[in-house]
Amino acid sequence: MTQNVDRRARIVRVRTAESRIAQMELAKAKGSANQIRSIVDRIVALNNENVATSGTTDGMALAAIAETRVRLDTALRATSVPLEQAMQRVQRQQKNSIHTELREQGARRLLEKAEVERAKHNERKAAHARCHPGTGTKGEDI
């Protein structure tokens, strides 16, 4: 009985470590996605601010605005794929985190069940010893 409980306790420790690792990986994936999302937001904000001001503007200013707009659009398109990949990674890590947490909870339930069984076994053993005081187990003093 004790071996079963010890084995289940080891499994719970392993599952707990796996769950923590999955949560850390999920946090890293979310951080990466948030970082890319903030870059995209900055590019969009810069693109919105990149307009010709009222008043007199010359051809060089308009050319600079147009070139900046093209470069910002290119940067925005270049960040779309990494953002999509980061979001997919977040989804995978969320699934992994949920899966490892379920495994940890299952291992905890099995440990609790094994502890209850051990307690019942010990009670039965103690009750048997009270009912039959002269019959010890092999190697015990009477």
N, C-alpha and C positions, 0 to 999 in steps of 0.2 A: 504493500500500500504506500509506504513512504517513497519508494522508488518512483511510483506513478506520479505522486504529488511533486516530487523534485523534478522529474522530467517535464511535467506540465509547467512548473514555475520557470524552468529554463526557456521553454517555448514562449512563455509570456514575455520574458525579458527580451528575447530575440525579436518578437513581433512588435514590442514597444520601440525598440531601436529602429526597426524598419519603418515604423509609422513616423517616427521623428525625422528620419532621413527623407521620407517622402514629403513631409510638411516643409522641410528646409528647401528641397528642390522646387516645390510649388512656390514658395516665397521668392526664390531666385528667378523663376520663370515669370512670375508676376512683376517683379522689379524690372526685369529686362523689357517686358512688354510695355510697362509704364514709361520707361525711359524712351523707347522708340516712339510711343504715343506723344510724349511731351515734345520730342523733336518735330514730329509732324505738325503738332499744334503751333510751334514756333514758326515753322515754314509757312503755314497758312496765315498766321498773323502778319508776318513780314510781307507776304504777297498782298494782303489786304491793305497794308499801309503804303505799298508801292504804287502810288497814284500821282498823277501830275497835280501840282497845287494850282490854285486859281491865280491868275496873274500872267505875267509874261514868262513864257518858257521858250527856250530856243531848241533847235534841232538836236543839239548834243544832249541836253537834259532828257528829251523824249527818247533818244536812242539808248541812253543809260537806263531809263525806266523799262524800256522794252527788253533790253538784254537781261536786266535783273529779273524781270518777270519770267523770261524763258528759263533762266538758270534755276529759279525757285520752282517752276513747274517740273523741270527735270529732276530736281532733288526730291520733290514730292512723289513723283513716279518711282524714283529709286528706293524710296522708303516703304512703298506699299508692300512689296514682297517680304522684306524682313518683318514688317509688322504682322502680316498674315501668318508667317511662320512662328512668330513669337506667340500669337494668340492660339495657334494650334498646339504649341508646346504647353501652354497654360492648361488647355483642355485635357491633354494627355496626363499632365501632372495631377490635375484635379481627380481624374479617374483613378490614377495610381494611388493617390492619397486616400481616397474613399475605400478602395480595395484593401489597402494595408490596414486601415482602421477597422474594417469589418473583420479581417483576419485576427487582429489583436483582440477585438471584443469576443470573438469565438474562442480564442485561446484562454481568455480570462474566465469565460463561462465553464470551459472544461476544467480549468484549475479549481474553480469553486466547487464543481461537482466532485472532483477527486478529493478535495478537502472534506467535503460532507461524507463521502464514502469512508475516508480514513477515520473520521470521528465516529461513525457508526460501527466500524470494525473494532475500534478501540473500546467502545462501550460494550459491544458483544463480548469481547475478550475479557474485560473487567467483570462483567456479569457472570461469565463462565467461571472465572477464578473465584468469585464469591460463592457460587453454588457448589463448586467442587474444590474445596480448599486444599485437599491433599494431593491433587494431581497437578504437579507443575509441568512445565515443558521440559524438554530434554536439556540437561545441563544446568538447570536451576536448582537452588537449594530449597528444601521444603520447610 
